[in-house]
Amino acid sequence: MVHLNPLPGSPRHVDGVDSILKDALLKADALVASGADAVLFENFGDAPFFADRVPPVVPAILAVLVAEARRRHSVPIGVNCLRNDGESALGAAVAGGAAFIRVNVLVGAVASDQGLIEGSGAELLRARKALASQVEIWADLRVKHATPLFCPSLEDEAHSAVDRGLADALIVTGARTGSPPDLSDLSELRARFRSATPILVGSGMSPENLAGFVGASDGAIVGSSLLAQGRAGAPLDPERTRQFSAALARARGSRLPPRPPASSPPFSSRP
């Protein structure tokens, strides 16, 4: 995960667009050099976030960033438009050539610090169809910093996201940024959710807990753990990144698939 500095128009915006792009690309360079299998760009610096639609400048900058990252690296690139603008993320992904997008609330509804956020699956899937796009949709379950208004089991929510929301991959997080999901819940979901849909850890991975999560998931999205003092919004810490990469190399062995070729998304489930 690459957290972008505040974009133009957001309350804490300071740097020019060139500086924002340079910072994000340098972080992406460091992650790929450390062995990252993919890079996901997110407008993390734009808090407070819109519940759904973001200003047009956000996907425009993300599209430029994705295109440049693809010129520099062969790994798949992804986009997340916080808080839940899947259509803008899809537009940036299509324009820039990204392989996947992350959507915080694809199905159901949650109460959050942005107010009520409703699932965007109906509009998003139709937009993807209209664009004849193969961009994958990675959907959060029990997304962090939110409380679900409809509370089925984690397994039921997973089936809803895949069977009715047509998600290509599922993401399980802790309650907030930097906190891990419950390992037993994740393991149970992996054991019971028998399908070709990958399940990823979405927060809280660290060198200390990594080994257990490697065995219970198909991958992970790692952000805060690689930053100075493990704090979201801090600069990338090369030493923490090195430690994480070394711990992953020890833990993954043959249990995780090798890095996919540049021509295909990380988890391609459609023909």
Secondary structure, DSSP 4 states (H G I P E B T S, - for coil): -EEPPPPTTSTT--S-HHHHHHHHHHHHHHHHHTT-S-EEEE-GGGPSPPSSPPPTHHHHHHHHHHHHHHHH-SS-EEEE-TTT-HHHHHHHHHHHT-SEEEES-SSSEEEETTEEEE--HHHHHHHHHHTT---EEEEEES-SSEEESS---HHHHHHIIIIIT--SEEEE--SSTTPPPPHHHHHHHHHH--SS--EEE-S---TTTHHHHHHH-SEE---GGGBGGG-TTSPB-HHHHHHHHHHHHHHHTTTSPPPPPTTS-SS----
